[in-house]
Amino acid sequence: MKDEDTRYEAVRSRDGRFDGEFFFAVGTTGIYCRPSCPAVTPKRENVRFYATAAAAQGAGFRACRRCRPDAVPGSAAWNVRADAVGRAMRLIGDGVVDREGVAGLAVRLGYSARQVQRQLTTEVGAGPVALARAQRAHTARVLLQTTALPVTEVAFASGFASVRQFNDTIRAVYAMTPSALRAGAPRRSAGAPTAGIPLRLAYRGPYQSTALFDVLADEAVTGIEELTGVRGHRTYRRTLRLPYGTGVAEVDERPGDRRRERTGGGWLDARLHLTDPRDLTTAVQRLRRLFDLDADPYAVDERLGQDARLAPLVTARPGLRSPGAADPEECAVRALVGREEAGRLVQAYGKALDAPHGTLTHLFPEPAALAGADGPLGALATALADGTVRLDVGADREAAEAALLALPGLDARTVAAIRTRALGDPDVAPPDEAAPDTWRPWRSYALRHLRTQVKQHVQTQVPTQVQEQGVQS
């Protein structure tokens, strides 16, 4: 979609498949939109294209009130790319610039602040400060429209350094004051209980939520995770350790709406209970990675659908996702020790919540709490605690894999699982599984298709076997 005439065709046809992949702005109105905006299509000569919302805002355009371009899925490129720009975009999304500044971002990437600024400006049309500012504006809108926090508290919770900066940014991005933005939110009934911060986590294209929730159900660790409800209508809940406090996230399974998904996508309903609202952006990004919501299913399905073995699986489950991790370090430990031992570690070393949320009682232990363990667990925990192994969203995947393989007791299969889930690599093949190069760059998704098919086959065979045993008896 680099050709601007092709992009204009996407805008003219209101193609939601490209929401988040680029934005367009209209010079005569001063507004920028997502490609699927339902407004009247502007003339080609009045349209400009931008890689990010921050770039459009930096050029002086404000967000469309009708299509809300700040609420689209993130570009799939930032999750796939392993270069400095992709790593930078993931770190900015996780709130690193707000917490550590541009200097902290540069240190994590191993570049100078000037190099980071130059690379981001060249690639996405905006530097790290502008990208973080756009993200803060979106966080502020969510808090204004879904919570009763005073406006001043919203300003600082969103990451702004001052109320004046907050007010100026909201006016520039939304052409409204914070109070007007709050007043324009959908009204909730006066007696409705406050149940955390309600969110819609957008995704593009088809989405196989049941298959992903099945994975979470199989892996759930008592004390930090639970699933309730019947298959097809479940709610997944888990605890989160966040930079400023703790949180409990709830995400609802949502059967796919094929009609809507054909036009661009849908969303998962979620709620966040946070001890500190400054963690909103980070918590949302971690859920997006866990549920693989920023993937491009069209690109994945097109490639894998060309394979004779995978084609029927892709047809049966379009948009199947490769789940990630809400906490990369936790994911690595769990990949090593397994579900049962992970549950024991939670009870023995996990920090108890101040107030339990149903069956959720603990946070998963921090690496430092496990560093004294014997054997491979102690070696992994120590390496995570002292930074020898880095698994954050900005980590270099090749360097992380090499560091993991250097630890005692971590075999190549375990490391491949960590790379797939904790590092969100879409193209991982364990050493003992056949994954031809023709599946690249989506081997993680190909293997997920095969595992899902095997699981479904087992599920359909078990009732038949039980019935046959009953007849024989």
N, C-alpha and C positions, 0 to 999 in steps of 0.2 A: 504493500500500500504506500510506496514512496512516491509514486507519480501523483501529482496534485489533481490531474483530471480524473484519475481513478478514485481518489478520495472524494472529489466532488460528486461523483456518481453514487458513492456510498451515502453521502449526505442527501442527495436528491431522492434516493430510494428509502431513506430513513432506516438504514441497515444497522440494527443494534449489535451485530457481531463485532463492530469496530468501536463500540463504546469503551473508552479508556485507552484504546490503542492510539488515538489522536483526537484532537479537539479542533473545532473551527470557530472563527470569530467573524463578525460582520462589521465592516468598517462604518456603515451608515447608521448602525444602532449602538455600537460600542459594547456589544454583548458577545460572549463566547458560549458555545453549546457543545453537547455531545452529538455524534453523528445521527442518532435516532430521534433528535428533537422533533416534536410534532408540529412546530411552528411552520409557517409558510417558508418554503425554500428560497433563500436569498439568491440574487443574481451572482453568477460566477465571478464577475469582476469585483464584487464587493467582499469576497470571501478570502480569508487568510487561514493557514493551517499551522497548528502548533503541536509539538510532541507531548507537552504536559500542560496541566491547568496553570501551573506557576508561570510558564512562558507566556501564556495568554494574559494572565494578570499583569505580568511585568510589562507587557506591551500596552497596558492601559484599559483592558477590557474587563467588564464585570460579569459575574456568573448569571446565566439565564435562570429566572425564577420558575420557569415552566419545566425544564428538563433536568435541573439540578446537576450540572456536569461534575460537581465535586463528589457525587455519590456513586460514580460508576466503578466497576471492577478495576483493579490496577492493571497496568500493561503486563502481559505475560512475559515480555522480553526481560523485565528486571529480575524475575525469578529464574529464568533459564540461563541468562548470561553469567559467566563466571569471571568476567573482566572487572576492572576497577570501577567502571560506571555502573554495572549491574550490582556489584557489592555495595557501592555508595548509595544507590537508590534503596536497597533493602535496609541499610543502616539508618538512613534518613526516615524511612517509613517506621522503623522501630523507635524513633524519637531520640536518636543519639545526638543530633545537632542541638536539640533543646536542652539536653542534659549536660553535654560535654563541649558544645560549641564546634565551630568548623575545625579548630585545632585538634580536638579530640577525634573528629571524623578522619582527619588526615592521618593521625597517628595510627588509627586502626587499619587504615588502608595501606600504610607504608609509603605515602607520598607527602609532598609538601602541600600546604593549604593552597598555594597558587596553582599547583598542578591539578588539584582536585577541582578548583574553580574553573580552570580552563577546559578540562575534559568534560565536565558536566554542561557547561555553557555551550560547548561545541555540539555535544550529542543531543541534549534535551532542551536547549534554549533557555536554561535558567541555572543559576548557581545554587549551592547548598542552602544559603540563607533564604533565597526566594522559594525554594522547594519546601523548606521547613515552614515558612510563613504560610504558604498555601495549605499545608496540612494543619497548622494551628487554626486557621480560619474554619476549616471543615469541622475540626473537633469542637470549636466554639459554637458553631451552628447546632451541632448535635446536642451539646449540653444546654444551650439556650432553649431548644425546642422540646427536650425530653425530661428535663429536671427542673426543680424549683430553686436551684442554687441562685443566690444573689448574683447580679451581673458582675460585681467586682470579683467574686470568687470564681466565676466562670473565666474571667480574663486570665487569672493566674493559673487556674487548673488547665487551661488550654496551652500554656507555655509562654504567654506573653510577658515581657519584662515590666510593662506598665499598663495602667488602664488607658492612658492616652494612646499608646501604640495599638492596643486592642480595639479601641473605638475607631481609630483611623483605618485599620485593616478591614474591619467589618464593613465600614462605609465604602471602602474602595472595592472590595470583592463582591458585596451583595447590594450596594447602593441603598442601604438601609441602616438605621441605627440598631444597636443590639436590642433595645427595647422593642422596636418595631419588628425585628426579626422574630423575637419571642412571641409577640402578639399575633403574628401571622401563622403560627404553628397550629396544627389540628387540635381542637379542643378535646380534653379528656373529661370524663364525667367527674363531677365534684367529689363523689364518694369513692372513686376508684383508688384502690390501695397502690402505694408506690412499691413496685416490684423490680427494683434496679433500673438500669438505663436500658430502655428498649431500642433495639437496632434491627435494621435489615441489612444483612450481609450479601451484597450483590455478587452475582456470577454471570458469565457469558455462556450462551449456548446451552445444550442439554446438560443435565447433572444427575448422576445416579446416586441419590442420597442414601437409598436403602443399602446399597453395597458398601458405602463408606461407613455407615452406622454399624453394619455387621462387623467390620474390622474393629471399630472402637469397642463394640460389645465383647468380642473375643479377647481383647487385650485389657479391659478395664481392671484397674487395681483398686481394691477396697480401701476406703478412707480418703482417696483423692479423686475418684471417678465413680459415676453411677449412670445407668441408663434405666429409664422408667417408661412405661407405656408398651403398647403392642407393636410388633414389627410393622413398619410403614408409618407409624405415628409416635415414634419415640422421642424422648428428650434426653439429650446428653448433658451431663453436668460435671464440672471438674474445678478443682482449686488451681489458682495461679499465683506464683511468686513473681512480683512485679517490682520495678525500680523504686517506687515510693511506698509500697505497701503490699497488700494481698488482695486477691479477688476470687470470686466464684462466677464462672461463666455457664450459661445455659443456652443450648442451641437445639432447635426443634428440627426433627426430620421432616422433610417436605417432599411428598410425592411430586414428581416432575409434571409440569404443565406443558405438554408438548406444543400446544398452540402458541403459547407465549415464548417458549424456548426457541421455536423456529424463527421468531422475529428478533431474537437477541439474547435471551436469558431470563433469569428470575432472581430469587433471593432466599436465604435462610433466615428465619426469625430467630433472634437471639436476645438475651438479657445479660447485663453485667452488673454485678454487685461489687463495688470497689470501696476499699477503705480510704483511698485517696483518688479523687477524680483526675489528677494529673496523669494517672496511668491509663486513661481511656484509649489514647492512640496506640500505645504499646500493646494493650490487651486485644484490641481489634485486629491488629496486624498478626498477632500470634494465632488467633482463631482463623484468620484467613489462610495462614500457612498450614495449620492443622487440617483444614477442610479443603485445601488446594483450590481456593476460590478464584485465584487470578490466572488460572491456566487458560490456554487457548484450545478448547476441545476440537475446533474445526481443523487446526493444523495437525493435532495428534491423530484424529480419526482419519484424515485424508491419507496420511503416511501409512499408518498401520492397516488401513483398509485395503491397501494394495497387496498385502501378503495373504496368500491362499489360506494359511492356517488361522490367521487372526481375523480375516474379513467377516466371517459369520459372527464372531464374538463382538466385533465393533458394531455390526448391524443390530445385534441383540441388546447391546448396552452402550449406546452412543453417549459420549461425554463422561465415561468412567474416569474417576480421578485417582491420583496417586497420593494418599494421605501423607501429611508431613508431621510436624511435632509442635506442640505448644511450648515445650521447654526442651531445647536441644540436649542439654546436659543430662536431664532426666531420661530422655529418650536413649542416650548412649548407655547409661547404667542399666536400663530395663532390657535393652538388646543383649547385654552381656549376661545378666543374671536370670532373666525370665520372669514371668508374671508372678508366680508363687513367692519367690524370694523377694521380689520388689515389694509385695505386700508386707512381708516381714520387716523389711527395712523401713517402710513407712511407719509402722507401729513402734519400732525400736528407736529410730533416729529422726523421724519427721517432726517438724514443729507443729504443735497443735494449734488450730484456729482459736481465736479468742471466743468465738461462738460457733458451734457446729451448724452446718446447713444440711439438715437431714442426715444422711449417712456420710456426708463429707466432713471429716474431722481434722485432717492434717494437710500440710504441704509436703511434697516429696523432699527428702533430705538434700541439703546442699552438698556439693562435692566435698567441702572441707569437713563435714560431719562424718563422711565415709572414708576419709583418707587414711585412717588407722586400721582399716580392714586388711586381712591377710590376702595374699594372692593377687589375681588379676583385678579384682574389684578395687583393692587398695591402690594398685598401680594406676588404674584409670582415674579414680577419684583424685588422687594426688596430682596427676597431670592436668586434669580439668581445673583443679583449685589453684595451681601455680601458673597456669597459662601455657604450659608446654603444649597442650592440645586446646585449640580454639574451635568452638562449634557455633559461635554466634552467627547472625545472618550475614555478616560481612567477612566471614572466614574464607580463606582461600581453600577450595575443596581439595585440590591436589596436595597441598601442604598438610591439611588436616588428616587426609587418608594416610600419608606417609608417617605422620606422628603417631597415629593410632596403631598402625602395623608394627611400629617399633616397640610397642608395649608388650610385656609378657602376657600370654594367655588370650590375646585377641586374634582370632583367625580371620582369614580373608572374607568369609561369609558374614561374620558379625560386623566387620568394618563396612562391607557393602550395604548391610541393612542400615547402619548408622548414616552412611553417606546418602542413602535414598531418603530416609525419614528426617533425620536431624538437620542435614544440610540441604534438603529439598532438591537434590539432583535428579533431573528427569531422565537421565541416560545412564543408569547403573545396571550392570549385569553381574550377579554373583558368579564366582569362578566355577561352580558346579552346575550351572544352568545354561542350557543352550539359548543364546540370544544373538542371532546373526546381525551383522552390520547393517543389513537392509532395514532393521527396525530403528536405527539411529535417526535422530537424536532422542527417541522416545522409548528406550528399552525398559525403563521403570514402569511405564504405562502398559507396555506389551506384557510384561510379567504379571502385572496386576490383573490384566484380563485373564490370563491363564489360571492364576490362583483363584479368581472369582468363579471361573467356570468349574474348577475342581470342587470348590466349596459347595456350589449349588448342586452339583451331581451327588455329593455325599448327602446333602440335606434331602434330596428327593429319593435316595435309595434307602435311607434309614426307616421311614414309615413302611415301605414295602417289605423290608426284612422283618420288622416287628410283626407285621400282619402275617407273613409266611410262618414265622415261628409259632404264632398263636394257632394257626390251622394245624400244624404238625403236632402240637401238644394236645 
